[in-house]
Amino acid sequence: MTRAECNYCRKEAERSELKKCSRCQYLLYCSKECQTRSWNSTHKYNCQKRSAVHEEGDKNSAREEKNLTSWLNAWTASLTTTAAAALDLVNHESDYLLNHCLYIQLKKTGEKTEARRFTIDEICVSHVEPLRKEYPELASMLADPPELIGQRVRFLVAVKNKNGEVERARARVWTDGNIDTVWRKMGKEASQMVAKGFLTGLVSAVEVGDMEVIPKTMSVGGY
């Protein structure tokens, strides 16, 4: 059985026991209470219908959409942790969190195993402005409402074909409780090392399909 986390309280459970947001079909929750709190705090600002990026025109399209959704769900803990760590907030100005996010370009592998359906072809921390222009349908998720400015972390994942054309793209944004207590409390050298380590670590983890190594690193490292 595959385990996953509640998007709000981070409680771990079998994925079959968690409930999906009925609108985006992406975020998972352990209870109605957590779903309501998540919606009121951040999710209402960025929840998009499942077909917001590309219409599901046929069975193949629907399958590809499902594959990306299941991959994102499987790697949620690793993606969110890496997105925050990679920002290296200690060594940047206070508005860096507002203007930058983790960008990941995926390549399809043809594997049937959920965790290995994609590998990472490109990964970097990017300014949000060029991403807004390249992915206008996700622009609203790359900007904070006034009451949440500078409080949220985000990542954008894109799947491109051999011609470099975007087939699918997803963005996720959330309020990270570790921003002030962990990521902004590190020494400057430590923060740089952690940022680079999590980026390379995520690429390696996805390559071999190890969904546990990033969360374990977060726990063992005391971050």
N, C-alpha and C positions, 0 to 999 in steps of 0.2 A: 504494500500500500504506500502511496505517496503522501507525505506530510507537507503542510503549508502553514502559514501564519495568518491570523486575523489582521487585517489592514489597520485596525485601530488600536487594539490593546496588545497586539503581537503575541497573543496566546497561540501556541502550536497545537495542531490537531490533524487528524486525517482529512485530506482535502474533501472527501465525500461528506464529511460532517459540517463543512463550512458552506455558507450561502453566498452566492454571487449577487452583486448589484444587478438588478433586473434590467437596468438601462444600458450600461456599458458592457456588462457581462465580463468584467475584468477583475474588479476588486472583490476580495473575499472577506467574510465576517463570521465571527463565531456566534453572534447573537443579534437580535433586532436592536437591542440597546446600543451596541457598538456601531451598527450601521447608521443609526439615527445620529449619534454623536459625530461620526465621521462626516456625514452629510452636512450637518450644521456647522462644523468647523472649517472644512476645506472642500470636500468632494462636490458640493453643489456648484462650486465655481468652475470645475473642470470636467465634470461627467459628460461624456459624449455618447450618443447612440453607437452601437457596435459598427454600424455601416457608415459612420461619419467620414471616414477617409476614402473608402472605396465601396461602391455598391456591390453586393454579392450577386453577380449575374448568373452564375451557374454552379454546379456541384463542385467543380474544381476550385473556384473562387471561395466558396464556403469552407471547403476543406483547408485551404491555405489560411483563411482567416482564423479558423479554429486552431490550427497548428501554432500560429503566432500567439494567440491568446493563452493556450496551454503552456507554451514555453515561457511566456512572461510570468504566468502564475507560479510556475515551478521555480523560477529564478528571482522572485520578488525580494526575498531577504538579501540575497547577494547584490542585486542591482541597487537597492535603496542604500545599503551600507556603503557600497563603492561610490555611489553618486555623491554622498556627503563627504566621505574621506578624501576623494580626489580633488575637491575644491581647494584644499590646503588653505583654509580660511585665515589661519594665523599670519600667513605671509602676504595677505592681500588687503586691499582697502575694504571698508565696512559695506560698500555697495556691491561687492563682488558676488555675493550670494544672490542678489537681485538680478544681476546682469549675465550670469554664467550658469551653464548646466552641463551635465554629462551627455555626450553624444556618442551613440553606438550604431555602427553599420553592420548588419548581419548578412551572413551568406548561408544559403540553404545547403544542407548536407545530404538530404535524401534518407537520413536515418529515421527509423520508426520510433525509436525510443524518445520519449517526450523531452528529456533533458538534453538530447544531442541532435535535435532537429536543425539547429543553427550553430555556426561558429562565428566568432567576432572577427570581422574583416578590418574594421577601423574603430578606434576608441580614443576619445580625447575630451578635454574640457573646452567647451566652445562658448563664445559670446552668443547670447540669445538672438541678437538682431539678424544675422545672416540666416539663422534657422527659421525665424518668422517669415522671411522672404521665400525661402525654399519650401517651407511647409505652411502655407497660409491657413490651411484648414485647422492647424493646431496652434495658431498664433495666440489664441485666448489662454491657452495653458502655459504659455511662456511669459505671461505677465501676471503680476499680483494685483488683486483689488487693493484699494487704499488702506483698508484696515489690516491687511496681511503683508504689507510691503516688507521685504527683507527677512521674512520668517520661514519661507518655504524652500525646500530643495526639489529639484526636478531632473528628470532625464528624458531624452528622446531617443527612440529606437527606430531605425529604418531598415527595411529589406529592399535591396535593389537587385535588378536582374543583371544579366551579363552585359547589357548595353548601358548600364549605369542609370537606368530609369527606376524610379521609386515604384515598387509594387504595393507596399504597405508601410504605414508609419504609425507609431503610437507615442504618446507622451504621457508622463505621469508626474504629478506634483503632490507634495504632502508636507505637513509640518513635522519637522524632525526635532524631537525632544533633546537630542544629544548635541545640537548646534552650540549652545552656550556652555553646557556642562562638560563636553568632551572635546569637540573639534576646535573650539576657540581657546581651550585651556592648555594645549600642548606647547612644548617648546618649538621654536622655529625650525630647527634641524629635524626634530622628530616628526613634525607635521609634513615636511617635504618627503621624508623617507616613507611615511605611512601612505601619503598620496600616491607616490610611484608604486609602492608595494601592492596596494589594493588594485590599481589599474592593471598591472602585469598579472597579478594573482587571479583577477576575474577572467582575463583572456585564457589563462592556463586551465582554470577550473571548468570553463565552458567547453574547452577543447576536449577534455576527458569526461565531461558530464558529471563532475563532482559538485553537487549542490550544497554540500556541508562545509567545505573548506573555508569559505569567506565568513559565514556566521561563527565558525569555530575560532577563526583568527580574531574576530571581534571580541569574543568571549575570553579567550586565553590571553590576549594582549591587554586585557583590562581597560579597553576603550569605552 
